[in-house]
Amino acid sequence: MNCSQQIICGEMHYPRIPPEYWNARLAMARAMGLNAISTYVFWNRHERRENEYDFTGGNDIARFIRLAQQNELEVILRPGPYVCAEWDFGGLPSWLLKDGEIGVRSTDERFMEPVRRWLHRLGEELAPLQRVYGGPIVGVQLENEYGAFAADSAYLVQLRAALEEAGFASSPLFTIDQPGDLARGAVDGVPIAVTFAPGDPGAQFVAVHALRPDAPLLCGEYWAGWFDHWGEPHAQLDDAQQARDLQWMLSNGVSVNIYMFHGGTNFGFWNGANAFDPHPYQPTTSSYDYQAALDEAGRPTRKYLQFREIIAQYTGVSPPPVPTAPRVIEIPPFTLCETASLHDLLEYPIEADDPLPMETLGQDFGFTLYRTALREQKSAMLSIDELRDYAVIIVNERVVAHLDRRLNESEVQLTCEREDAMLEILVENGGRINYGPVFPAERKGITRAVRWNGAPLQGWQMYPLPFETLQALVWSNQQRNAPCFYRGWCDVDEPADTFLDASDLHKGVLWVNGHNAGRFWRIG
């Protein structure tokens, strides 16, 4: 990144956009007047299983970057390895936790060894796309807001060496932090960028000048919007204030990255979560619209047009015409007329005296079914130590209760019809925490004991349900009282974008033509 060049950038994340739309979204970025785009690299997308790498299809980040160059956009690469991003475990792979807590984001060799291996593999894909080799990558971020997590300069030095050894020594590195954390996350000789919300951009650079008096003004993230948690009010920021801030930054020579230019969608189970007092757990919604200039469906908003005008006024360059937004169709109503049992997907159980978390079971996403027998009291208090994150309590194949970590629920009084009842607990991983004090040890499922009137229940059968394929389901018209799958059909004359209204449904996951589109929940 040439510090003498003013970067007018926007954030976009390739996994949050269908790859068929990558080029269209990048063209929209160029048409707003941006000269660069920024993206995180999501380690856990590319190495879901240890030592198994995937850079195909929607993970083909090299193709995404080449398309950016074709649209005359430079690229700021943010490889982490931790990225936050309201993404599951901040982009770290869950298998790091399979043997218990390790020192993530530290010099702990159990963390650094796989980090070096991962960055080396990433370098094989992306190092040739740096500017020195004719590619569009002009800057590489070192870690991500590390000063908010720790102040271990030895870790940052090791990570810098790992990035350089992976082939990224040809691009300038930079660190990024909020104003109060800049010194803790800085490395001698490495430029710093600051992150902040709308308000008074000039005041945010006071900390930068105090630490580096002659440093160029780099805004690594200008939060032109915000994300949403399930069950909380929709985030709203002042667009007029954002327009004023953008004018100030451009006129004062600040290089800026608008976070987000286009948010997109947390497809599948990839959303993250937060946990700060007084909230025990705040999972991020499937929508990552972020109140961005380009909305979740790829359509320009009023803010997009306003930013476009400001950038054109400042640069004196007329941007390309705004492309036509994707066509949207209305689909005919349809019913979910068939059902299939969750038990169709149960294979051989994993057995243990005590319940085990997902990571120990070798599972990263989805649900886990825990099963045991109740052979004592007919009525008792059922409690779960450290439920992660939402449990459906089933007794003799009938749903009797739900427990929600968001509401700090961990116990329920149960009355069984007979003494030899079968207890099943279906636990949903609602998204690993990506930021805050709970983040380093965020394991999923049942992470400790299940108690029946205070005594631990033992003798468990556990069935991982990652829902990577649903081909084993057996469909019928049977009505069911336990968690199940529902299926319906809709024919369209010509495929196009549409919206599905799930407000009459309660809580679940939506698949369209076999693709996991994400979660829905009536709480909004």
N, C-alpha and C positions, 0 to 999 in steps of 0.2 A: 504494500500500500504506500503509494507516494504521498508523503505528508504535505507536499506542496500542491497536491491535487485535491480539490474539494469533492468529496464523495457524497452524492445524494442517493441514498440507498433505501431499500425496503426489505423487510424480512418475509420470507416464504419458506415453508417446510415441505419438502418433497413427499414424505409419507402422509401428509394431511391433504394431499391433492391427488385425485386419480391420475395415473401417468398419462392417460389419454388427453388430459387437460393441461399438462405441464406447459406446452408451448403457448397455449391460449392465455394462461395466467401470466407468463413471462412477457408476452406481447402487450398485455394490459399494463404491466409495470413500466415498460418502455414508453407506452403512450401517455402515462401520467407524467413523464419527464424524468424518471429515475435514470441514473447512469450505472447503477449497481444493484445487485440483490445479495442478501445475506441468508445463509442457512446453517442451522445446526446439522451435525452428523449424529445419527441416533444409533449408538453402538449396539443396543439390544435388538434393533431391527435386523442387523446384519450378522449377529452371532447369537442367535437364540439358544443354540446348543454349543457348548464349549468346543472350540476348534472346528466348528462348521460354519463357514462364511457364505453369505448370500448377497450378491450384487445384481440380481436379476429382476426383471419386471419393475414393480414399484420401488425396489431397492437399488435400482440402477442409477446411483447418484452421479456417476460420470456422464451419463446421457443427459441428466438434468442440467449439469453445468455446461455441457456443450450446447444445449439449447439456449441457455442464457447468453452464451457468446454469440450465437446466431442472431439473437435479438439485440445485439450491441450493448450487452450488460456485462460489467465486470462482476466478480464474485468475491465476497468475504466469506471465508470458510471458518466454521466454528466447531472443531472436532471434539471438544471437551477434554477428556472422556465423559465428564459429567456435564450435562447441559441444562438441567432444570426443566424449563419449557413446558411445565404442566403436563409432563410426559411420564409414563410409568417408571418409577425409581430414578427419575432424572436422566434416563437414557442408559443407565448401567444395567447389564444383564443380571437377571435374578439368580442365575446359577452361582454368582459370587457368594450367595448366602446359604448355599446348600449344606455347608458344614458348620453353620453358626456365624456369629458376627465376626467380620474382619475389618481391618482399618481402611475403609474406602476413603479415597481422596487423601492418601497419606503415603509415606514411604514403606509401609507394610508390603513386603515382597509378595505376599499372597494377592495383593492388589496390583502392584507395579509390574509383575511378570506378565499377567494377561494383558495389561494395558500396553506394554511394549509390543507384545505379539500382535495385538489388534491394530495399533497405529502403523506397524510395519506392513500389515496386509492392506490397510487403507491407503498407505503411500503407493502401493503397487497400482491402485486404481486412479488416484488423484494427483500424485506428485507430477506426472507429465503434463497436467493441465494448468500449471503455474505460468505466470506471465513470462518468466524468463525462457520458457519453452514454447511460447506462442499461445498459451492458454489464457483464460480470463481470471484466474485466481490471483488477486493482488494483495491479499492479507490473510493471515491465519491467527485465530484467537487462541491464547494460552489459557486453558481451563475456563471457568465461567463463574464470575462473582465469588471467587474463592475467599475473599476477605470477609464475607458474611458467614463462612463456615469455620475457618481456621486462619492461622498466620504462620504456617510451616513453610518457610522459604526453601528448605531443603527439598520438599516435595515438588515445588514449582521448578526448581533447578533440574531435578531429575526428569520431570515431565518435558521441560524445554529440550533437554538432551534427547529424549525419546522421539519428540517431533522432528528434530533435526536429523536424527539417525533414520527416521522413516522417509526422509527425502524432502522435508519441508523447510530445509535451511535456506532455500532460494527465495523464500517469501518473508517479508517482515512479520514478526510476531507482535501481539499486543495483549495486555491484560484488560479486564473489564470489571468494574465494581460500582456500587452505589457510592455517593460522595463520602459517607462516613466510614467506608470500608476500604478506600483506595490504598492507603498505606499498607494495610494487612495483606492485600492481595497483589502487591506490586513486586516486580523483579528488577534489579538494577540493569539499566541498559535496554529495557523493554518498554516501548510506549504504552501509555495507559489511556483507556476510554472510560467514560462515565455513563451511568444509566440513571434515568429520572423520569418522573411523571410530568404532565402539563402543569404550568404555573409560572415560574420565573426562571427561564433557562440560564440567564446570566449568573444567578446566585449559585447554580449547581457547579459552576466552574471555579468557584472560590477555592474549593478543596484541591482541585487539579493544580491551580497556580501555586498553592501553598506547598505542594509536594514536588512539583516540577514547574518552576517559574517560566521556563521557555518552551513548555510542551505545546504542540499543536492542539487545537480544540477538537476533540473527537467525542461525539455522543454515540456510544455503542448501541444503546437502545433508548429511543424516545417512545414512551408508552402511550401511543395514540389509540387508546382503548384498554379493555381489560377482559379477563376471562370470567366464566360463571361456574358456580358450584351447584350441585343438585339441591333443590329445596330452598335456595336463597334468592333474593331479588336480582333481576337482570342488571348487570353492571352498566352504568351510563356515565360517560365523561363529556365534557363541554367541547364540542367541535370548534366553536368560535375561538376558544382559548388555544386549541391546537393550531389553528390557522395563524394566530398571532405569534405563537412560539416558533413555528416553522419560518415565518418571515424574519424573525429576529435572528435565528440561527443561520439562515442563508446569507443575510446581509452582514453578519459578523464573521463570515468565513468558517463557520463550524461545519465539519463533516458529520452527517447525521444518518442514522439507520432508523427508519420508521418501523416500530415494532407494534403491531404487525401491519404490513401493507396488505397482506391477504392471509387470513387465519386458516380457513378450511375446516376440516372435520377430524375428530379423534375416532377414526374408524376402528372397528373391532373392540379389543380390550386395552387399547394403548393409552388411555387417559391416565393422568397422575392424580395427585391429591395433596392437600395441605393439612396440617394439624397444629394449631396454636390455641392456647387458652383464650376463651373458654370453650373452644370447639375441639372435641376429641378427634374429629375426622371430617374432612371436607373434600369429597371426590369431585373432580372436574367433569363437566357435562360432555356429552358426545360432540356437541357443537363447539367449535373453536372460532366462531365468527369474529370475536374480539373487538366488535364495533370498528372493524377495519375499513379502510378506504374502498377496498374491493371486498364485497361481502362473501359469505360462506359459499354461495352459489356462483361466484365469479362475476357478479354484476357490479358496475361502477355505482357508487353512492354519491350523494351530494358532496360529501367530504372529498371523495376522489376528484371531482370536478374542481373543487375549491383548491385543493393541493396542486392540481395540474396547472391552474391559472397562476398560482404563486410561484411555482418553479419556472414557468415560462417567462414571467415578468422578471425574475431575478437573473436567469441565465441569458435571456434574450434569444432563446432558441425555441422555435415552434416544434412541439413534439409530434410524433406520428399521429394520424387520426386514431380515435378510440375504436377498437374493434367491436364488432357486434357481439353482444352477450349471448351465452348459450340459450337455445330455444327451450322453453318450458311448456309442457303439455299437461292437460288435466286427464287423469285416468278414470275409467268408470269404477263405481263402487264394487267391492268384492267381499266375500265372507271367508272367514277362516274355518272351513267346514270339516277339516280332517285333523286328527290328533295322533300323536305318537308318544309312547312312554319314555321317560328319562331312562328307565331300566334297560331299554334296548341298547344303550351305549355302555352298559356295565360289562367289563371284562373280568379278568382275574383280580381279586382284591389283594391289596397289600395289608398284611396283618401285623399288628403290634399291640403290646399291652396298653400303651398310651397313644392318644392321637398325635399325628405328626403334621408339621406345616407343609404347605405345598412344595416349597423349595427342597425339603428333604425327600419328598416323594418324586423329585425330578420334574415337577410341573411348574410352568411359568404363569399361565393365564387361565381364566375360566372359572370353573366350579370344582369343588371336591365334595363327594358324598361320604360321610362318616356314619358307620352303622355298628350298633352293639345291642345287647339284650338287657332288658330291665326285668329283674327277677325278684324284686323285693316289694317295697311299699307301692301301693296303687297311687298314692298322692304324695308328691314331694316337690321341693324346689330344684329345678334344673338350672345350673349356672355354668357359664363358659368363661374361663380365664383368658383374657386377651383375644376375643373374637376378632377376626380380620376377614370380611368386614360386614357381611349381611348373611343372616342364617334363617333358613326355613326349617322349622322343627316339625318332624313328621313322626307320628306314632301309628303303627300298624297301617301304613300306607295312607294315612289321612293327615292333612296339614292341621296342626293345632296351635301354632304360634309363629311369630317372626321376631327376630332380634336385629337391631340396627345400630352399628357402631357410631354412626353420626349422632344418635340420640343418647349415647352412653348406655345402651341397653345391654345387659349381660346375663339376666336371669328371668325365669318365668315359672309360675306355679303350674304344675301339670297334674292331671288326674287321669290315670289309665283305666281302661275297662277291665283289664285282667292283669295278673301279676307277671305273666310271661310275655310282656309286650316287646315289640321290636322298635327301637329308637333309631331314627335316621336324622342326621343333621346335614342339610345341603348348604354349603358355605360358598358364597360368591366373593371372589377377589374383586373389590370395587375399584382397584387402581392403587399401585404403591405410591406412598408419599414421596414427593420429589423435592421438598424444601422444608427446612426447619429441623428442630432437635430430634425428632423421631425418625427422620430419614435414614440414618445409617444402618438401622436394624429392622427395616420394615418387611417382616416375613408375613406370609398370608395363610389363610385357612384357620385351623385351630392351633394356636401356637403354644398353648400350655394344657391345662387339665379341663375336663368336663366333670362336674360334680353333681351328685344326686343326694340331696339333703346334706351337703357338705362333704360327702365321701367321694373320692375320685372313682369314676367309672373306668373299667379296664376291659380288655378283650375287644379291640376294635378291628373292623374291616374298613379299608379306605379305598375309594375308587376315584382316581383323577379323571376329571371331565374337562379337558381343554377345548373341546368342541372344534377341533381343527377340521373334522369331517363329520357329516351327518348321514353318511350313506347307509349306516346300519339300521336306521330308523324303520320301523314297520308301521305304516299308516292305516288308520281305520276311522270309522264314524263314531267310535266309542267316546262317551263323556267321562271325564276323569276328575278326581278330587285332589290329585297330587300334582306337583310340578310336571309339566309336559310341554311338548311342542305342538304348535298349531300351524296349519298350512292352508293357503288359498292361492288362487290363480287370477291373473288379469292379462288379457290380450291387448296389445296396442298395435295400431297400423304401422307406425314408424317410431323406432326408439328415440327418446329424447329425455331431457331432465324433467323431474317431477318432485313433488313433495308428498310424503306420507304423513297423515295426521294420526298420531298414536295416542291422542288425549283420552280416548275411551278405553284404552288398555291400562293395566296397572303398572307392572314392572317386568322388564325382560330384555331380551336381545333380539335384534331384527336381522334376518338374512334375506337377501334379494338375489335370486338365481345362484345360491350357494355362497355368496359373498357376505361376510359379517360386516354389516353397515354400522354397528354400534349399539349402544344401550338406549332404552327409553324408560321413562319413569314419570308417573302421573304428577309427581310433586313439582315438576317443571324446573 
